[in-house]
Amino acid sequence: MCRVVAFYLAVLLCGTAFSAEIVGRVVGVHDGDTVTVLDANNIPYKIRLAGIHAPESGQAFGTRSKQHLSHLVYDQQVRVEYTKRDRYRRPLGSIRH
């Protein structure tokens, strides 16, 4: 019995880490933490940036936040690495040039 419990505990602790990547061009910036990336097959992906909580468009500094992110990534070829999705099923990850 103890071996069975230890086995299941090891499976739960180790598990399989989900990791995925999207490569494409940024074709839209929605606000300071959400972009759209178009991949090589012309499939758009709405991406939420992990670790960033930016003001929404209607909030104070929302426009400035969107402008700054646009300046950094708009029309750039990027690699999005993500390990999970947000509550709206958007990939939640980081962008690399």
C-alpha positions in Angstrom: 0.0 0.0 0.0 2.8 2.4 0.9 4.5 1.9 -2.5 1.2 2.6 -4.3 0.8 5.9 -2.4 4.4 6.8 -3.0 4.0 6.1 -6.8 0.9 8.3 -7.1 2.5 11.1 -5.0 5.6 11.0 -7.4 3.3 11.3 -10.4 1.4 14.2 -8.9 4.6 16.1 -7.9 6.5 15.5 -11.1 3.7 15.5 -13.6 4.2 16.6 -17.2 4.9 20.3 -17.6 2.8 21.9 -20.4 4.8 24.2 -22.6 4.1 25.6 -26.0 5.3 28.3 -28.4 3.8 30.5 -31.1 6.0 32.2 -33.6 4.7 35.1 -35.7 4.3 38.8 -36.3 2.4 41.1 -33.9 -0.5 42.5 -35.8 -2.5 44.1 -33.0 -2.0 45.7 -29.6 -5.3 45.8 -27.6 -4.0 47.3 -24.4 -0.9 47.3 -22.3 -0.9 43.6 -21.7 -2.7 41.9 -24.7 -1.5 41.5 -28.3 -2.5 39.6 -31.4 0.2 37.5 -33.1 -0.3 36.1 -36.6 1.6 32.9 -37.3 3.0 31.6 -40.6 -0.4 30.0 -41.4 -2.2 33.3 -40.9 -3.8 32.1 -37.7 -4.3 34.9 -35.2 -3.6 34.3 -31.5 -4.7 36.8 -28.9 -1.9 36.7 -26.3 -2.1 37.9 -22.7 1.3 38.8 -21.3 2.3 37.1 -18.1 3.6 39.0 -15.2 2.1 42.3 -16.4 -0.9 44.1 -15.1 -1.5 47.1 -17.2 -4.4 49.6 -17.1 -7.3 48.9 -19.4 -8.0 51.3 -22.3 -10.6 53.3 -20.4 -8.5 53.6 -17.2 -5.9 56.3 -16.3 -2.7 55.8 -18.3 -4.4 53.0 -20.4 -3.7 54.8 -23.7 -0.1 55.4 -22.7 0.4 51.8 -21.7 -0.9 50.6 -25.1 1.3 53.1 -26.9 4.4 51.9 -25.1 3.7 48.2 -25.8 3.0 49.1 -29.4 6.3 50.8 -29.7 8.1 47.7 -28.4 6.4 44.9 -30.4 4.0 46.1 -33.1 4.9 44.7 -36.5 7.8 42.7 -35.0 8.5 39.0 -35.5 8.2 37.4 -32.1 8.3 34.1 -30.2 5.6 33.6 -27.6 6.3 31.0 -24.9 3.5 30.0 -22.7 2.6 27.3 -20.1 -1.0 28.1 -19.4 -4.1 30.0 -20.5 -6.1 32.7 -18.8 -9.8 32.4 -17.9 -10.7 33.5 -21.5 -8.6 30.7 -22.9 -5.9 33.1 -24.3 -2.3 31.9 -24.0 -0.7 33.5 -21.0 3.0 33.9 -21.8 6.1 36.0 -22.5 7.3 37.5 -25.8 10.8 37.3 -27.1 12.2 39.0 -30.2 
